[in-house]
Amino acid sequence: MMLNKLYKKFNKKEWKFTIVDKEELHYYQPGFLFIPFGIYEPHDVIKFKKEFIPKEAHFIIDEVHQILPEKNKVELKGGKELSYDLLIIATGTVPVPEETPGLKDKLWYKDIFDFYTFEGATALADKLRDWKGGKLVINIAESIIKCPVAPLEFAFLADAYFTEKGMRDKVEISYVTPLSGAFTKPKATKMLSALLGEKGIQVIPDFYIESVNNEEKKIVSYDAKEVAFDLLVSVPVNMGADMVENSNMGDEDDLNFIPTDKETLQSKAHENIFVIGDATNVPTSKAGAVAHFEAEILEENILSYINGEPLEAKFDGHANCFIETGFGKATLIDFNYTTEPLPGKYPLPIIGPMGLLKVTRANHYGKLMFKWIYWHMLLTGKTLPVSTHLSMAGKELNS
Ligand SMILES: Cc1cc2nc3c(=O)[nH]c(=O)nc-3n(C[C@H](O)[C@H](O)[C@H](O)COP(=O)(O)OP(=O)(O)OC[C@H]3O[C@@H](n4cnc5c(N)ncnc54)[C@H](O)[C@@H]3O)c2cc1C
């Protein structure tokens, strides 16, 4: 996204562009949610990265081992060193099941699955196809995860999937979270908790998983609470890339997220390094929509930076997320650093067509349409016709 945006704006006689990624394939991660339920097939979520990279840019497939900011160099696993004048870090976050004892043990991909990886989502699809029912436990290991609503969507889609298969009465669904409710903000939590209740999904809040007991098939919290499962769907601890740790660039939480100015998106430690997406430690959701709004700000600030001008574009933490609620419907939340998700219409007042904190068919179509927008507009660096900053138009303030 950043390469495609900046490439058009920079003088190619003065600047050379290099992009390094350890994987040749690009995954549309929001699509992982749909794979376990057979709604998407693997081919819906994969494309080759090189399709999105301008031909004149240098594309290296290798893993960055570490950054040496004092030398303005990047060291690759393959041994090569690259020097830079300006660096953008976009290394994201990945689930690390190894952080929870017993999670990636003998039941892994037998009775314990994740759906935040391509491997996990496809293995879970195979499992669900023939599963006869029992206790389905959805557990979130840490409060900072990418797409914080995806586990809720998984619960709603599971309810719909088993209902449509005529076996909902054979499945007990529990949603076990370290949060004190279904979500972090009051209005959204109230609405989503009611929806979970309506669908017969039990919420177990304030549960900080310590370990998984594979013999007795239960998860255990730090304060010795236990939840038994037949099938555990886990969202493991999410961490930034190892490269961040190797470069000693992580924040004090030891989760390898990079201290980043929450408005300018410049690294707090090095002025010629900028950070975007899940790799930052900015206090908003880790989501593709956020990375997209950040990209608009970053484009402006990077152009200011190379022209020696002050960084005047300010990111406000804007995030919006469609939340699939099952049976061809979804809800939508839109918020930023200071404004919690509110009910109303989006993107336009009165006409919408999306409904905020409302369960509608239009929201579901919006979610499905997002895949096309992602491949054809976002990755190619186009600007969407929606406001980068949170707009209060259409929001109901007094409900
Ligand atoms: C199940 C699921 C559902 C989701 N649903 C939504 C949704 O509905 N809406 C939404 O907005 N967001 C959603 N997201 C979140 C969204 O996918 C991410 O927030 C988004 O992809 C973040 O983009 P990013 O560029 O920061 O990181 P990523 O897209 O994860 O990209 C990171 C890149 O860095 C590369 N990399 C990492 N380390 C290195 C290294 N050391 N060397 C070289 N390359 C490296 C990786 O190979 C990868 O290509 C969902 C995510 C999941 C898992």
The ligand as a Tripos MOL2 file, in Angstrom:
@<TRIPOS>MOLECULE
LIG
   53    58     1     0     0
SMALL
NO_CHARGES

@<TRIPOS>ATOM
      1 C1         -8.9630  -13.7440   11.2540 C.3       1 LIG1
      2 C2         -8.6870  -12.3040   10.9680 C.ar      1 LIG1
      3 C3         -9.7400  -11.4550   10.6210 C.ar      1 LIG1
      4 C4         -9.5030  -10.1190   10.3720 C.ar      1 LIG1
      5 N1        -10.5540   -9.3250    9.9990 N.ar      1 LIG1
      6 C5        -10.3460   -8.0140    9.7370 C.ar      1 LIG1
      7 C6        -11.4350   -7.1780    9.3050 C.ar      1 LIG1
      8 O1        -12.5680   -7.6240    9.1560 O.2       1 LIG1
      9 N2        -11.1700   -5.8580    9.0900 N.ar      1 LIG1
     10 C7         -9.9180   -5.3410    9.2470 C.ar      1 LIG1
     11 O2         -9.7440   -4.1280    9.0320 O.2       1 LIG1
     12 N3         -8.8700   -6.1060    9.6470 N.ar      1 LIG1
     13 C8         -9.0480   -7.4240    9.8810 C.ar      1 LIG1
     14 N4         -7.9880   -8.2240   10.2670 N.ar      1 LIG1
     15 C9         -6.6910   -7.6090   10.5740 C.3       1 LIG1
     16 C10        -5.8470   -7.3130    9.3490 C.3       1 LIG1
     17 O3         -5.6800   -8.4590    8.5500 O.3       1 LIG1
     18 C11        -4.4970   -6.7910    9.8130 C.3       1 LIG1
     19 O4         -4.6940   -5.7800   10.7650 O.3       1 LIG1
     20 C12        -3.6980   -6.2290    8.6530 C.3       1 LIG1
     21 O5         -3.3640   -7.2710    7.7740 O.3       1 LIG1
     22 C13        -2.4360   -5.5440    9.1690 C.3       1 LIG1
     23 O6         -1.6240   -5.1780    8.1070 O.3       1 LIG1
     24 P1         -0.0510   -5.0430    8.3320 P.3       1 LIG1
     25 O7          0.4690   -4.6210    7.0010 O.co2     1 LIG1
     26 O8          0.2380   -4.2210    9.5110 O.co2     1 LIG1
     27 O9          0.4520   -6.5210    8.6680 O.3       1 LIG1
     28 P2          0.3470   -7.8530    7.8050 P.3       1 LIG1
     29 O10        -0.7520   -7.7610    6.8060 O.co2     1 LIG1
     30 O11         0.2890   -8.9760    8.7790 O.co2     1 LIG1
     31 O12         1.7000   -7.8960    6.9840 O.3       1 LIG1
     32 C14         2.9520   -8.0560    7.6140 C.3       1 LIG1
     33 C15         3.9450   -8.4420    6.5410 C.3       1 LIG1
     34 O13         5.2610   -8.4090    7.0710 O.3       1 LIG1
     35 C16         5.9680   -9.5380    6.6460 C.3       1 LIG1
     36 N5          7.0400   -9.7490    7.6180 N.ar      1 LIG1
     37 C17         6.9190   -9.9210    8.9620 C.ar      1 LIG1
     38 N6          8.1120  -10.0360    9.5450 N.ar      1 LIG1
     39 C18         9.0320   -9.9200    8.5600 C.ar      1 LIG1
     40 C19        10.4520   -9.9500    8.5300 C.ar      1 LIG1
     41 N7         11.1760  -10.1010    9.6450 N.pl3     1 LIG1
     42 N8         11.0730   -9.8270    7.3400 N.ar      1 LIG1
     43 C20        10.3630   -9.6600    6.1900 C.ar      1 LIG1
     44 N9          9.0000   -9.6190    6.1700 N.ar      1 LIG1
     45 C21         8.3600   -9.7460    7.3320 C.ar      1 LIG1
     46 C22         4.9360  -10.6490    6.5790 C.3       1 LIG1
     47 O14         5.3510  -11.6860    5.7320 O.3       1 LIG1
     48 C23         3.7260   -9.8820    6.0380 C.3       1 LIG1
     49 O15         3.6890   -9.8700    4.6320 O.3       1 LIG1
     50 C24        -8.1820   -9.5880   10.4780 C.ar      1 LIG1
     51 C25        -7.1240  -10.4410   10.8090 C.ar      1 LIG1
     52 C26        -7.3620  -11.7860   11.0470 C.ar      1 LIG1
     53 C27        -6.2080  -12.6950   11.3910 C.3       1 LIG1
@<TRIPOS>BOND
     1     1     2 1
     2     2     3 ar
     3     2    52 ar
     4     3     4 ar
     5     4     5 ar
     6     4    50 ar
     7     5     6 ar
     8     6     7 ar
     9     6    13 1
    10     7     8 2
    11     7     9 ar
    12     9    10 ar
    13    10    11 2
    14    10    12 ar
    15    12    13 ar
    16    13    14 ar
    17    14    15 1
    18    14    50 ar
    19    15    16 1
    20    16    17 1
    21    16    18 1
    22    18    19 1
    23    18    20 1
    24    20    21 1
    25    20    22 1
    26    22    23 1
    27    23    24 1
    28    24    25 2
    29    24    26 1
    30    24    27 1
    31    27    28 1
    32    28    29 2
    33    28    30 1
    34    28    31 1
    35    31    32 1
    36    32    33 1
    37    33    34 1
    38    33    48 1
    39    34    35 1
    40    35    36 1
    41    35    46 1
    42    36    37 ar
    43    36    45 ar
    44    37    38 ar
    45    38    39 ar
    46    39    40 ar
    47    39    45 ar
    48    40    41 1
    49    40    42 ar
    50    42    43 ar
    51    43    44 ar
    52    44    45 ar
    53    46    47 1
    54    46    48 1
    55    48    49 1
    56    50    51 ar
    57    51    52 ar
    58    52    53 1
@<TRIPOS>SUBSTRUCTURE
     1 LIG1         1 GROUP 0 **** ****
